[in-house]
């Protein structure tokens, strides 16, 4: 599904990205008592000010199915189909659904979610009724810009979609694997797009440092033509790299969930990632607003905690050669290859 542009092409575009949004369990229960806007807390004005909004949907939106039982799985995340209203309340335009929870309630639940997303005109990538659907670039047009989202995961190999079976766009993070070559070929074929975002639900749930294989694979994606690499799966955020002037978010962390909080690897901390693009140069900078999760709800981090979260990101960016600057007045972290040039464009 493609939404047609409503105006001539804007010179600049702002894309809002947040990490894992797990709307099941406690969040699903909260949405029986609170309005659809509840999970987003006081972050909604930032959502509404962006041109485009993207997240990883870390659950299945469905009223169908039973918990996956073909092999042992510890966690099953499902949110009622009516909770699509929460995504529309935040203005979510595109979602990644290539992850290790999209089939938690089986194939019927996944197929219902695809229908629900389509009815809400929310573009999705990474899972489908067969491999062709699961591996398609989802296309979205706004303000004259042509955007694409291509999502894959290296989690849950048995959920790999085939020509005859629903599932995810499963991808070993190994450039030599024939499936990885298929992915890179799809990226190379993105010539009719202004911006291609590749979403990667990869690796384990923990660890602040990106694995070396993620770095190599992300570079291969950019070399093939990706403009933004949007990583997630780890419950904590990771450093950001600019490779060939293209941003790589190795992990955006968690944005909304009901998880227990690890006191060392703080899975309740993350950011709203605002990617600014211009027609000439593509992605030019990122502005990060620190966030917290509290009682199944996202919120903007307060002054002291915001600085602490930003400090952690700054340290994680150093090994990746990325420049950062904390703006105390606006309580945001500027991230980019050239901070001075970023500020001059404000």
C-alpha positions as CSV (number, residue, x, y, z in Angstrom):
1,X,0.0,0.0,0.0
2,X,1.3,3.5,-0.9
3,X,0.0,6.8,0.2
4,X,0.2,9.5,-2.4
5,X,1.8,12.8,-1.7
6,X,-0.5,15.7,-1.0
7,X,1.9,18.6,-1.9
8,X,5.1,19.5,-3.7
9,X,8.3,18.2,-2.3
10,X,9.4,19.8,0.9
11,X,13.0,20.8,1.1
12,X,13.5,19.0,4.5
13,X,11.8,16.1,6.2
14,X,11.8,15.0,9.9
15,X,11.5,11.3,10.6
16,X,10.7,10.2,14.2
17,X,12.0,6.8,15.2
18,X,11.4,4.9,18.4
19,X,12.4,1.4,19.3
20,X,10.5,-1.6,20.6
21,X,6.8,-0.9,21.4
22,X,5.4,-3.9,23.3
23,X,1.7,-3.3,23.6
24,X,0.8,-6.6,25.2
25,X,0.4,-7.9,28.7
26,X,0.4,-5.0,31.2
27,X,0.1,-2.4,28.4
28,X,-2.9,-4.3,26.9
29,X,-4.5,-4.3,30.4
30,X,-3.9,-0.6,30.9
31,X,-5.6,0.1,27.6
32,X,-8.8,-1.5,28.9
33,X,-8.9,1.3,31.5
34,X,-7.2,4.3,29.8
35,X,-7.6,6.0,26.4
36,X,-5.6,5.0,23.3
37,X,-3.1,7.9,24.0
38,X,-2.0,6.4,27.3
39,X,1.2,4.5,26.3
40,X,2.8,7.6,24.8
41,X,2.5,9.8,27.9
42,X,3.8,13.3,27.4
43,X,5.8,12.4,24.3
44,X,2.8,12.8,22.0
45,X,3.6,16.5,21.0
46,X,7.0,15.3,19.6
47,X,5.3,12.6,17.7
48,X,2.8,15.0,16.2
49,X,5.4,17.5,15.3
50,X,7.3,15.1,13.1
51,X,6.5,14.4,9.4
52,X,6.9,10.7,9.6
53,X,6.8,8.3,12.6
54,X,8.3,4.7,12.7
55,X,8.5,2.0,15.4
56,X,9.2,-1.7,15.9
57,X,5.9,-3.3,16.9
58,X,7.1,-5.9,19.4
59,X,3.8,-7.9,19.7
60,X,0.9,-9.0,17.6
61,X,-2.3,-6.9,17.4
62,X,-5.0,-9.5,17.2
63,X,-7.9,-11.1,19.0
64,X,-7.2,-14.5,17.5
65,X,-4.9,-17.5,18.2
66,X,-3.4,-19.4,21.0
67,X,0.1,-19.0,22.5
68,X,2.8,-20.5,20.2
69,X,3.4,-24.1,21.3
70,X,5.4,-25.8,18.6
71,X,8.4,-25.4,20.8
72,X,9.0,-23.8,24.2
73,X,8.8,-20.1,24.2
74,X,9.0,-18.1,27.5
75,X,7.1,-14.9,26.5
76,X,4.0,-14.4,24.3
77,X,2.9,-10.8,23.5
78,X,-0.5,-10.0,22.1
79,X,-2.5,-6.8,22.2
80,X,-6.2,-6.5,21.3
81,X,-6.9,-5.6,17.7
82,X,-8.7,-2.4,18.9
83,X,-5.4,-1.1,20.2
84,X,-4.5,-0.2,16.7
85,X,-6.1,3.1,18.0
86,X,-3.0,3.7,20.1
87,X,-0.8,3.6,17.0
88,X,-3.1,6.0,15.1
89,X,-3.3,8.3,18.2
90,X,0.5,8.7,18.0
91,X,0.3,9.1,14.2
92,X,2.5,6.1,13.5
93,X,2.9,5.8,9.8
94,X,5.2,2.8,9.4
95,X,6.0,-0.3,11.6
96,X,8.5,-3.0,11.5
97,X,6.9,-6.4,12.2
98,X,10.0,-8.6,11.6
99,X,10.7,-9.7,15.2
100,X,10.5,-12.6,17.6
101,X,6.9,-11.9,18.8
102,X,4.9,-11.4,15.7
103,X,3.9,-15.1,15.6
104,X,3.5,-15.5,19.4
105,X,-0.2,-16.4,18.8
106,X,0.2,-18.2,15.5
107,X,-0.4,-17.6,11.9
108,X,-4.1,-16.6,12.2
109,X,-3.2,-13.8,14.6
110,X,-0.5,-12.5,12.3
111,X,-2.8,-12.5,9.3
112,X,-5.4,-10.6,11.3
113,X,-2.8,-8.0,12.3
114,X,-1.9,-7.4,8.7
115,X,-5.6,-6.7,8.0
116,X,-5.8,-4.4,10.9
117,X,-2.7,-2.4,9.9
118,X,-3.9,-2.1,6.3
119,X,-7.3,-0.9,7.5
120,X,-5.6,1.8,9.6
121,X,-3.4,2.7,6.6
122,X,-0.2,1.9,8.6
123,X,2.5,0.7,6.3
124,X,4.3,-2.4,7.5
125,X,7.3,-4.5,6.5
126,X,9.1,-7.7,7.6
127,X,6.3,-10.3,7.8
128,X,3.6,-11.5,5.5
129,X,1.5,-14.3,4.1
130,X,4.5,-15.6,2.2
131,X,8.2,-14.7,1.6
132,X,7.3,-12.3,-1.3
133,X,5.2,-10.2,1.0
134,X,7.5,-10.5,4.0
135,X,10.5,-9.3,2.0
136,X,8.9,-6.4,0.2
137,X,9.9,-2.8,0.7
138,X,7.0,-1.0,2.2
139,X,6.5,2.4,0.4
140,X,5.2,5.6,1.8
141,X,4.9,9.0,0.2
142,X,4.5,12.3,2.1
143,X,5.3,16.0,1.2
144,X,6.7,14.8,-2.1
145,X,9.2,12.4,-0.5
146,X,9.3,8.7,-1.4
147,X,10.2,6.6,1.6
148,X,10.8,2.9,1.9
149,X,11.0,0.6,4.9
150,X,12.5,-2.9,4.6
151,X,12.5,-4.9,7.8
152,X,14.2,-8.2,8.6
153,X,15.2,-10.2,11.7
154,X,17.7,-12.8,12.7
155,X,15.5,-14.0,15.6
156,X,13.3,-17.2,15.5
157,X,14.6,-19.0,12.5
158,X,11.6,-21.4,12.4
159,X,9.3,-18.4,11.7
160,X,11.0,-17.8,8.3
161,X,8.4,-17.1,5.7
162,X,8.5,-19.3,2.6
163,X,6.6,-19.4,-0.7
164,X,4.0,-21.5,1.0
165,X,4.0,-20.3,4.6
166,X,3.4,-17.1,6.5
167,X,6.2,-15.7,8.6
168,X,9.0,-13.2,8.9
169,X,11.8,-12.0,6.6
170,X,14.4,-14.0,8.4
171,X,18.0,-13.2,7.7
172,X,21.2,-14.5,9.2
173,X,23.5,-11.5,9.8
174,X,26.2,-13.0,7.6
175,X,27.0,-11.3,4.3
176,X,28.1,-14.6,2.8
177,X,24.7,-16.3,3.4
178,X,22.6,-16.4,0.1
179,X,19.6,-14.9,2.0
180,X,21.7,-12.0,3.0
181,X,22.7,-11.5,-0.6
182,X,18.9,-11.5,-1.5
183,X,18.4,-8.7,1.1
184,X,21.4,-6.7,-0.3
185,X,20.0,-7.1,-3.8
186,X,16.6,-5.7,-2.7
187,X,18.4,-2.7,-1.1
188,X,20.4,-2.1,-4.3
189,X,17.1,-2.1,-6.3
190,X,15.7,0.9,-4.3
191,X,16.4,3.4,-7.2
192,X,12.8,4.9,-7.1
193,X,13.1,6.0,-3.5
194,X,14.4,9.2,-1.9
195,X,15.0,7.5,1.4
196,X,15.3,3.8,2.3
197,X,15.2,2.8,6.0
198,X,16.4,-0.8,6.8
199,X,15.0,-2.1,10.1
200,X,17.0,-4.9,11.8
201,X,15.6,-6.8,14.7
202,X,18.9,-8.5,15.5
203,X,21.0,-10.1,18.2
204,X,20.3,-10.7,21.8
205,X,18.3,-8.8,24.4
206,X,21.3,-7.3,26.2
207,X,24.6,-5.5,25.8
208,X,25.5,-1.8,25.1
209,X,28.2,-2.6,22.5
210,X,27.1,-3.6,19.0
211,X,28.5,-7.0,18.0
212,X,31.2,-6.8,15.3
213,X,29.0,-8.8,12.9
214,X,26.3,-6.1,13.2
215,X,28.8,-3.4,12.4
216,X,29.9,-5.3,9.3
217,X,26.4,-6.0,8.2
218,X,25.2,-2.4,8.7
219,X,28.1,-1.2,6.6
220,X,27.2,-3.6,3.9
221,X,23.6,-2.3,4.0
222,X,24.8,1.3,3.6
223,X,27.2,0.2,0.8
224,X,24.2,-1.4,-1.0
225,X,22.1,1.8,-0.7
226,X,20.4,2.0,2.7
227,X,20.0,5.6,4.0
228,X,19.2,4.8,7.6
229,X,19.8,1.5,9.5
230,X,17.3,1.2,12.4
231,X,18.4,-1.5,14.8
232,X,16.5,-3.0,17.7
233,X,16.0,-6.2,19.8
234,X,18.5,-5.3,22.5
235,X,16.5,-3.9,25.4
236,X,19.0,-1.1,25.8
237,X,20.1,1.6,23.4
238,X,23.5,1.4,21.7
239,X,25.8,4.0,20.2
240,X,25.1,5.6,16.8
241,X,27.5,5.6,13.9
242,X,27.7,7.7,10.8
243,X,29.1,5.6,8.0
244,X,29.4,7.3,4.6
245,X,27.2,10.1,6.1
246,X,24.4,7.6,6.8
247,X,23.2,7.1,10.4
248,X,23.3,3.6,11.9
249,X,21.2,3.1,15.1
250,X,22.6,-0.2,16.3
251,X,19.8,-0.4,18.9
252,X,17.0,2.0,19.7
253,X,16.2,0.1,22.9
254,X,12.7,-0.1,24.4
255,X,10.2,2.7,24.2
256,X,6.9,1.2,25.6
257,X,6.5,-2.0,27.6
258,X,5.7,-3.6,31.0
259,X,9.1,-5.2,31.6
260,X,10.9,-5.5,34.9
261,X,13.8,-3.1,35.1
262,X,17.4,-4.3,35.1
263,X,19.3,-2.1,37.6
264,X,22.6,-2.3,35.5
265,X,21.4,-2.4,31.9
266,X,18.6,0.1,32.2
267,X,16.0,-1.2,29.8
268,X,13.6,1.6,30.9
269,X,15.8,4.3,29.3
270,X,15.9,5.3,25.6
271,X,15.3,8.2,23.2
272,X,13.0,9.6,20.7
273,X,15.3,9.7,17.6
274,X,14.5,12.6,15.2
275,X,16.3,12.2,11.9
276,X,16.5,15.3,9.8
277,X,16.9,15.1,6.1
278,X,17.3,17.6,3.3
279,X,16.7,17.0,-0.4
280,X,20.4,17.6,-1.3
281,X,22.3,15.6,1.3
282,X,19.8,13.1,2.8
283,X,20.1,12.4,6.5
284,X,22.0,15.4,8.0
285,X,21.7,15.0,11.8
286,X,19.9,13.4,14.6
287,X,18.3,15.0,17.7
288,X,17.7,12.7,20.6
289,X,15.1,13.3,23.3
290,X,15.8,11.1,26.4
291,X,12.9,9.0,27.5
292,X,11.8,6.7,30.4
293,X,9.2,4.0,30.7
294,X,7.1,4.2,33.9
295,X,4.1,2.0,34.6
296,X,3.5,0.9,31.0
297,X,3.9,4.4,29.7
298,X,6.6,6.4,27.9
299,X,7.5,9.8,29.2
300,X,10.2,12.4,28.5
301,X,13.1,12.1,31.0
302,X,13.3,14.8,33.6
303,X,16.3,17.1,33.9
304,X,18.8,15.0,35.9
305,X,17.9,11.7,34.5
306,X,17.8,13.1,30.9
307,X,21.4,14.3,31.3
308,X,22.4,10.9,32.7
309,X,20.8,9.1,29.8
310,X,22.5,11.4,27.3
311,X,25.9,11.0,29.0
312,X,25.6,7.3,28.5
313,X,24.8,7.7,24.8
314,X,27.7,10.1,24.4
315,X,30.1,7.6,25.8
316,X,28.7,4.8,23.6
317,X,29.2,7.0,20.5
318,X,32.9,7.7,21.1
319,X,34.2,4.3,19.9
320,X,32.1,4.7,16.8
321,X,33.7,8.1,16.0
322,X,30.4,10.0,16.3
323,X,30.3,13.6,17.5
324,X,27.6,14.6,20.0
325,X,26.6,17.7,21.9
326,X,24.2,18.0,24.8
327,X,21.8,21.0,24.6
328,X,20.8,21.6,28.2
329,X,18.2,24.3,27.4
330,X,16.2,22.1,25.0
331,X,17.2,18.9,26.9
332,X,18.2,17.0,23.8
333,X,21.3,15.4,22.4
334,X,22.6,16.4,19.0
335,X,24.3,13.6,17.1
336,X,26.1,13.8,13.8
337,X,29.2,13.8,11.8
338,X,29.5,17.6,12.0
339,X,27.9,19.3,15.0
340,X,28.9,22.8,14.0
341,X,27.2,22.4,10.6
342,X,24.2,20.9,12.3
343,X,23.7,23.9,14.5
344,X,24.2,26.4,11.6
345,X,21.2,24.8,9.8
346,X,18.8,25.4,12.6
